[in-house]
Amino acid sequence: MGEKFQDNLIDEMLIIKAQQGDQDAMAKLINRWHKQLLQYAIKVTRNEHLAHDIVQETWITVINKLTKLQEINRFRPWVLRILNNKCRDHWRKEETHQKHLIQQHESCESSLKDQDSDKQSFDEMMQQLDGQSRAILLMKYVHEMSIIEIAQSLDIPTGTAKSRLYYARNKFKQKFERNRHAGI
């Protein structure tokens, strides 16, 4: 708790300075967040080159719009919303993502937690999911974001975030069950 609190204070200080035009503060803020955003983008896009491009586009938007960020303590969901929007923009342009099929099944929250011991299998199953499902599961279980933070990051209502998380869990559960029955 103490380290995270300290990191948040450092980020807030850097944001205030960057909003006032301090380029060194902006560079430090980028340095603090770039790796995390890149890792997230790689997992969502499944393409390292594309992820680099999207993160660069994200930083351009952050630099241009940082002065409009009023709640500096909401930087994390704000920057992730920008990154998700950039991913979505790419998917729309490329039209590579098929329509998301929605099927209702039991929640697989416990299945996700059980996968921590088998990271490779987890990563393989995550790669089989569509980008939207991967993104919301990563936000919830890897970045430990609350439903409210996820909703803010995706710029959607809280109820929609809950629904998307529910369907993403079900998709993951289907992959998990198929892999378990196949002996993988």
Secondary structure, 3 states (H helix, E strand, C coil): CHHHHHHHHHHHHHHHHHHCCCHHHHHHHHHHHHHHHHHHHHHHHCCHHHHHHHHHHHHHHHHHHHHHCCCHHHHHHHHHHHHHHHHHHHHHHHCCCCCCCCCCCCCCHHHHHHHHHCHHHHHHHHHHCCHHHHHHHHHHHHCCCCHHHHHHHHCCCHHHHHHHHHHHHHHHHHHHHHHHHCCC
